[in-house]
Amino acid sequence: MKREETDAYLQRLGVAHPAAPTTDVLRELHVRHLQTVPFENLSIHLGEEIVLEEQRLLDKVVAGRRGGFCYELNGAFGALLTALGFEVTLLAARVRIGEERLGIPYDHLALRVRTADGGDWLADVGFGAHSHYPLAFGDRGEQPDPGGTFRIVEAGPDAAGVRGGHGVAAADLDVSRDGSPEYRLEARPRVLGDFVAGAWWHSTSPASHFTRSLVCSRVTEDGGRITLSGRRLTETAPDGERQERELDADEEVLAVYRERFGIVLERVPVLRGSAESG
């Protein structure tokens, strides 16, 4: 990653170039990423190719000022952290679907980040509504966060492992939010190319929720959230109070993408395969 790309990335996040890769710096970068780089799946519905190569991700997130889903967001964020001197390991996870099933292998990409002051953290800026700050990787107790109360615990044999046809490795970890399991994390290091099949499945399969929905979402500066799902705009305050409204005119939709998410589009994305998409 070139120095000018690092500087441009930090400029988008609104963060000065840090003096050292410390825990405090990681926390600031993490929450600023969630506030400025949206979680979105618009490329799938705009017919744009998703390429899991570092330069292509930087071109999209930094030069193109777009967002993305987990592979893109955590892939780009991991590249930034590495360039800043953090020790970054890519980890694969399988998202919980209900109480008895896990998603496909390489379902999700998260980051294990070690800092210069001895911190060991789970960083994840690509799961949509998740923790605002990194989670302590080795802490097995409750971890309060503006996004909820999180826990990371060793995974044990359960219905999800049995019915999914995969055994539970000794190093697997379950990540939960407010008592509900979110995903099962593997501790084995991965590389970006390992996630190509997962990204392809999520961007093409009719069974993927990403092909069946349109979403653009980010954390707001006050700790709430703003989400545009198709034409429905939802603004959630930090206390959980929600305001929703439907956007009618295409110009209004494009204005929300531009003014609230920083994404400039030439046309309104429509669900892949719908009559409107042609």
Protein Blocks (a to p, Z undefined) as FASTA:
>chain_A
ZZklmmmmmmmnopacdfbdcfklmmmmmmmmmmmmccdfklmmnopacdddfklmmmmm
mmnopaddfklmmmmmmmmmmmnopacddddddddehjlbccdehkbccdddddfkopac
dddfknopadfbdcdfklcbdcddfkbccddddddddfklmmnopacdfkbccddeehia
fbdcdfbdcdfklmmmmmmmmmmpmkbmklmcccdddddfkopacddehjaccdddfkop
acddddfbfmlmmmmmmmmnopacfbdcddehiaklZZ
